[in-house]
Amino acid sequence: MKQRREDNPETLIYIEQMLGELGKLAKKTDNPLLTYMIQMASEEAKDLIEGKRNH
């Protein structure tokens, strides 16, 4: 079964916002790898929103 790709920019904005909140929580856990991974995902979402990357 094929998954439908979501091109809605609001979806990417929501994901980026949620990753920002998760990043704040991750910093409180004192887990650098988790914090880093969330930050990288957030940067990827920002790049997609700004059109710097393709899907």
N, C-alpha and C positions, 0 to 999 in steps of 0.2 A: 504494500500500500504506500503510495507516494504521500509525503508530507507537503502541505501547502506552505509556500514561503510567504512570510509576512513582510510586506514592503511599507507598512504604515510607519511614518516617522514618529508618531506618538508612542508606538510600542517601544521603539529604541530609546526614546526619551525616558519612558517609564522604567525600562531596564537599567538605564544609566543612573537614574535617581535611586532605585532600590540598591544597586551596587554601592552607591555612595553611603547609604545607611548601613549596609552590611560591612563596608570598610571601616566605619566608625566602631561598630561592634567588634570586628576582628582585632582592631588595635587594642581594645580593652582586654583581649584574651592573651596578649603578649605572645602571639604566635606569628613570627615574621613571615613564614612561608604562606600561610593562609592570607595574611594581609596583602602580601605581594601579588598573589594570584587574583584576588579580588580587584586590586588596583589595576592590574593588567587588563582584566575583563572590562573594567570601567573605561580605561583608555581606548580599548577597541570599540566599545559602544559609542564613545565620543567621536572617534574617527569616522565611524559609519554615519553618524548623524550629520557630520560636517562634510560628508562625501569624499573623505580622503582615502577610503578603502572601498573595494567592491565586496559583495557578499561572497 
